[in-house]
């Protein structure tokens, strides 16, 4: 990760003086993250050394005012999510280097690079529990911004910078997705709070299982099946963008066991995987284009999701509802 805001010890000492946590032992930048700057900070406390994470919000987060209440709700519900700690004045956010900052406990575990079916199932269970728990905050959530209009606007920004074949792939995908979103049966699909970004680098595992889920800055109100599709595109794809049946079914079956999916959600799942892949292709592509003129803007490679979009466009992952019932036999 390229650190956007470089911190000095004096910056952190001033920040920690407004918290009742302990004194600074050492600090170092986190190795992952793109949109915000994250530092691990180790503090000396009466109970020994404790590790925390300081997240500097470099831009306005999609979740907005929903972020802190959502983290608090997840924590009280028993989900593996780090709560936002309050400073001495009881405020969940503070300021460092003129930017808002959050402090939270550091969760145990490591990121997974080659997920197993069992780990995919753990992600499915988390999403189901998260969707159910988040229903209490539906009224305070903004709609997820990556709608059909957003897709068209981002496509227009990238129009003159990509090959014709990629442009045609992008436009065909937008037409399919926009057509789907205009359907009345799609409008009736279950919606609620979604994570919106549950990739492998936003989850932690120990030998006991899922130990932490991170980065709720894209949380908003959206289709729950979209959230499942976002996760499946990252956790269940191989390096060529092809969705692995075993891992995909492990994720979806585990989710279905906690919050049963409707037949309509299962039917539209392939188009939502295309939708989610296109949204991240466009997001990464537009950030990469901005980074050409600003070397301090970190970004992920958009080609990864271009491959996934191409695969979904030509080979939809067929999901039979009967595979979720009767023990998985058709």
C-alpha distance (Angstrom), angle and dihedral (degrees) to the residues before:
residue distance angle dihedral
X1 . . .
X2 3.78 . .
X3 3.79 106.9 .
X4 3.79 106.4 -128.3
X5 3.81 95.5 -169.1
X6 3.81 114.4 34.7
X7 3.81 112.6 -151.1
X8 3.79 130.4 -150.3
X9 3.80 124.0 -153.2
X10 3.80 89.9 -109.8
X11 3.82 89.0 58.0
X12 3.78 91.7 54.4
X13 3.81 93.9 41.9
X14 3.80 89.5 55.6
X15 3.80 91.3 47.5
X16 3.81 94.8 47.5
X17 3.81 91.3 49.3
X18 3.82 85.7 71.4
X19 3.80 92.0 54.7
X20 3.79 130.2 65.0
X21 3.78 96.2 -136.2
X22 3.79 108.7 104.7
X23 3.79 141.0 -89.5
X24 3.78 126.2 -55.2
X25 3.80 116.4 -95.5
X26 3.80 100.3 169.2
X27 3.79 140.9 -32.2
X28 3.80 137.2 -158.8
X29 3.83 137.4 174.5
X30 3.79 118.5 -95.5
X31 3.79 114.1 -111.3
X32 3.81 95.7 -133.0
X33 3.76 135.5 50.7
X34 3.77 134.3 86.4
X35 3.79 112.7 -166.8
X36 3.81 100.0 41.6
X37 3.80 137.1 31.8
X38 3.80 114.5 -110.8
X39 3.79 126.8 -168.9
X40 3.78 128.3 -175.1
X41 3.79 110.8 -139.1
X42 3.80 124.5 -166.9
X43 3.78 115.8 -154.7
X44 3.78 134.0 -166.2
X45 3.80 108.5 -127.6
X46 3.82 134.4 170.5
X47 3.83 86.6 -99.2
X48 3.79 94.4 50.5
X49 3.77 131.5 -96.1
X50 3.80 117.7 -16.2
X51 3.81 128.7 -173.5
X52 3.81 123.8 -136.7
X53 3.80 136.6 173.1
X54 3.79 124.4 -127.0
X55 3.82 111.4 -158.7
X56 3.78 116.6 -165.0
X57 3.80 110.2 -157.5
X58 3.79 104.4 -136.1
X59 3.80 95.1 -178.4
X60 3.77 140.0 14.1
X61 3.79 108.0 -70.9
X62 3.78 121.4 -129.5
X63 3.80 91.5 -130.5
X64 3.82 92.1 57.2
X65 3.80 113.3 170.4
X66 3.80 90.0 -0.7
X67 3.81 93.8 69.8
X68 3.81 102.4 80.4
X69 3.84 97.5 38.3
X70 3.80 88.9 48.3
X71 3.81 93.0 51.7
X72 3.80 90.2 47.2
X73 3.81 91.0 49.3
X74 3.80 92.9 49.6
X75 3.79 90.5 49.6
X76 3.81 94.3 50.5
X77 3.81 90.4 45.2
X78 3.78 90.5 57.3
X79 3.78 98.1 -111.6
X80 3.84 116.3 146.9
X81 3.80 94.5 -103.3
X82 3.81 127.7 127.4
X83 3.83 112.6 -121.0
X84 3.79 122.0 -134.8
X85 3.80 110.7 -105.9
X86 3.80 120.9 -134.1
X87 3.77 124.6 -127.4
X88 3.80 124.0 -130.2
X89 3.81 90.0 -79.4
X90 3.79 91.7 53.5
X91 3.81 94.5 -109.0
X92 3.81 119.5 140.3
X93 3.80 93.6 -147.3
X94 3.79 131.0 48.6
X95 3.79 134.3 173.9
X96 3.77 135.0 -103.7
X97 3.81 126.4 174.7
X98 3.79 87.5 -5.1
X99 3.81 93.6 -58.1
X100 3.81 131.9 104.3
X101 3.78 115.5 -99.7
X102 3.80 135.6 -169.6
X103 3.80 125.7 -156.6
X104 3.79 121.3 -155.9
X105 3.82 136.9 161.1
X106 3.79 114.7 -88.2
X107 3.79 109.9 -111.6
X108 3.81 120.0 -136.9
X109 3.79 124.1 -112.4
X110 3.77 142.6 55.5
X111 3.79 136.6 -94.6
X112 3.80 118.7 -96.8
X113 3.79 120.4 -128.6
X114 3.82 101.3 175.7
X115 3.81 104.7 32.0
X116 3.77 122.1 -156.2
X117 3.79 124.6 -139.8
X118 3.80 88.0 -103.8
X119 3.78 92.1 55.6
X120 3.81 90.6 47.7
X121 3.79 88.2 52.3
X122 3.81 89.5 52.6
X123 3.81 89.2 54.9
X124 3.80 89.9 50.5
X125 3.80 91.7 51.8
X126 3.78 91.5 48.2
X127 3.80 93.1 51.3
X128 3.79 92.2 49.6
X129 3.81 92.7 50.3
X130 3.80 91.1 43.0
X131 3.81 92.9 51.4
X132 3.78 92.0 49.8
X133 3.81 93.9 46.1
X134 3.80 93.7 45.7
X135 3.79 92.4 58.3
X136 3.80 88.0 88.1
X137 3.82 89.4 68.1
X138 3.80 100.2 43.6
X139 3.79 94.5 112.3
X140 3.83 93.4 54.5
X141 3.82 95.4 49.6
X142 3.78 127.3 98.3
X143 3.80 119.3 -134.9
X144 3.78 115.4 -93.4
X145 3.82 105.0 -94.5
X146 3.80 98.3 -142.2
X147 3.80 95.9 90.5
X148 3.81 128.3 138.9
X149 3.79 91.8 -80.5
X150 3.80 91.2 52.9
X151 3.81 90.1 50.2
X152 3.79 91.0 53.8
X153 3.81 93.3 46.6
X154 3.81 93.1 50.4
X155 3.79 90.8 45.5
X156 3.80 90.1 54.5
X157 3.82 90.6 53.1
X158 3.79 91.4 54.2
X159 3.80 96.0 39.1
X160 3.81 98.7 104.9
X161 3.80 97.1 38.0
X162 3.80 103.6 59.9
X163 3.82 133.5 66.7
X164 3.79 118.2 -92.0
X165 3.81 92.1 -111.3
X166 3.81 91.0 55.1
X167 3.79 90.6 46.3
X168 3.81 90.6 52.3
X169 3.81 91.4 48.0
X170 3.80 89.7 50.1
X171 3.80 94.5 48.5
X172 3.81 93.5 47.0
X173 3.80 90.3 50.5
X174 3.81 92.0 49.2
X175 3.81 90.6 51.2
X176 3.82 91.5 51.5
X177 3.80 93.2 46.8
X178 3.82 95.5 44.1
X179 3.80 90.0 49.7
X180 3.79 90.6 51.0
X181 3.81 94.1 48.3
X182 3.81 90.8 53.3
X183 3.81 92.4 59.7
X184 3.78 116.8 106.9
X185 3.80 92.8 -139.1
X186 3.81 89.6 55.0
X187 3.80 91.8 49.8
X188 3.82 87.4 57.8
X189 3.81 94.3 54.7
X190 3.83 113.9 118.5
X191 3.79 113.7 -83.8
X192 3.78 135.9 -176.6
X193 3.80 141.2 120.0
X194 3.80 112.4 -18.4
X195 3.79 129.7 -170.3
X196 3.79 90.8 -141.3
X197 3.82 96.6 -165.9
X198 3.81 110.0 49.8
X199 3.78 97.7 151.1
X200 3.79 126.2 151.4
X201 3.81 91.2 -94.8
X202 3.80 89.0 58.9
X203 3.80 96.2 56.9
X204 3.80 133.3 68.1
X205 3.80 128.9 -155.3
X206 3.77 134.0 -169.0
X207 3.79 126.3 -172.8
X208 3.81 86.7 -85.8
X209 3.78 95.5 56.4
X210 3.79 139.2 -99.8
X211 3.81 107.8 8.2
X212 3.78 104.0 169.6
X213 3.79 146.4 7.7
X214 3.80 118.1 -156.2
X215 3.80 143.2 -170.6
X216 3.79 110.9 40.6
X217 3.79 92.5 172.8
X218 3.82 91.6 115.1
X219 3.79 94.4 50.2
X220 3.79 113.3 132.4
X221 3.78 141.8 132.0
X222 3.78 112.4 -68.2
X223 3.78 146.8 122.8
X224 3.78 111.5 -48.7
X225 3.80 90.6 -144.7
X226 3.82 88.0 58.2
X227 3.80 89.2 57.4
X228 3.81 90.0 51.6
X229 3.81 89.5 49.0
X230 3.82 91.9 51.4
X231 3.80 90.3 53.9
X232 3.81 94.4 43.1
X233 3.81 92.1 52.4
X234 3.80 90.2 60.2
X235 3.79 105.0 29.4
X236 3.80 98.6 39.5
X237 3.82 104.7 38.1
X238 3.77 127.8 94.3
X239 3.80 123.3 -137.0
X240 3.81 91.2 -84.5
X241 3.78 94.7 55.5
X242 3.82 95.5 -103.7
X243 3.80 115.4 139.6
X244 3.80 113.6 -123.5
X245 3.84 110.1 -131.8
X246 3.81 96.9 -148.2
X247 3.80 96.0 50.7
X248 3.79 92.7 41.3
X249 3.78 93.3 51.5
X250 3.82 91.0 45.4
X251 3.81 90.6 55.5
X252 3.80 95.3 44.6
X253 3.81 96.5 43.0
X254 3.80 91.3 50.3
X255 3.80 89.8 50.6
X256 3.80 92.6 45.6
X257 3.81 91.8 52.5
X258 3.82 89.6 63.2
X259 3.82 103.3 30.6
X260 3.80 108.5 18.8
X261 3.77 112.3 -134.4
X262 3.78 119.0 -130.2
X263 3.78 120.1 -119.8
X264 3.80 88.4 -112.6
X265 3.81 92.1 55.5
X266 3.79 90.6 51.6
X267 3.81 91.5 46.4
X268 3.80 93.3 53.5
X269 3.80 96.1 39.3
X270 3.85 94.2 100.6
X271 3.81 92.5 55.0
X272 3.80 91.0 46.4
X273 3.81 90.1 54.3
X274 3.81 87.0 54.6
X275 3.81 89.3 46.5
X276 3.81 93.3 50.6
X277 3.81 93.3 45.2
X278 3.80 92.3 49.7
X279 3.80 91.9 48.6
X280 3.81 91.4 55.6
X281 3.80 93.5 42.0
X282 3.80 89.6 55.1
X283 3.79 93.4 42.5
X284 3.80 93.4 51.4
X285 3.80 92.7 41.6
X286 3.79 95.2 53.3
X287 3.82 91.5 46.8
X288 3.82 90.0 49.5
X289 3.80 90.1 52.0
X290 3.81 91.1 51.8
X291 3.79 90.3 48.2
X292 3.80 91.3 61.8
X293 3.79 88.8 75.6
X294 3.81 98.2 33.2
X295 3.78 115.3 48.9
X296 3.82 93.3 -168.4
X297 3.82 93.0 66.9
X298 3.83 110.0 98.7
X299 3.80 118.2 -152.1
X300 3.79 143.3 173.0
X301 3.79 122.3 -118.3
X302 3.84 108.4 -90.1
X303 3.83 92.3 -158.7
X304 3.81 90.7 78.4
X305 3.78 91.3 66.0
X306 3.78 93.5 39.0
X307 3.83 86.2 63.4
X308 3.81 91.5 48.0
X309 3.81 91.9 49.5
X310 3.80 90.0 50.3
X311 3.80 91.3 50.6
X312 3.79 94.0 48.0
X313 3.80 91.6 46.3
X314 3.80 92.5 54.4
X315 3.82 102.3 29.3
X316 3.79 114.6 29.1
X317 3.79 114.2 -160.2
X318 3.80 102.7 -114.8
X319 3.79 112.6 -142.1
X320 3.80 118.1 -169.8
X321 3.80 114.1 -156.6
X322 3.80 89.6 -142.6
X323 3.81 88.4 67.1
X324 3.81 87.7 68.1
X325 3.80 92.8 51.4
X326 3.80 134.7 54.3
X327 3.77 93.3 31.9
X328 3.80 92.2 -58.1
X329 3.83 98.3 -61.6
X330 3.81 122.9 127.6
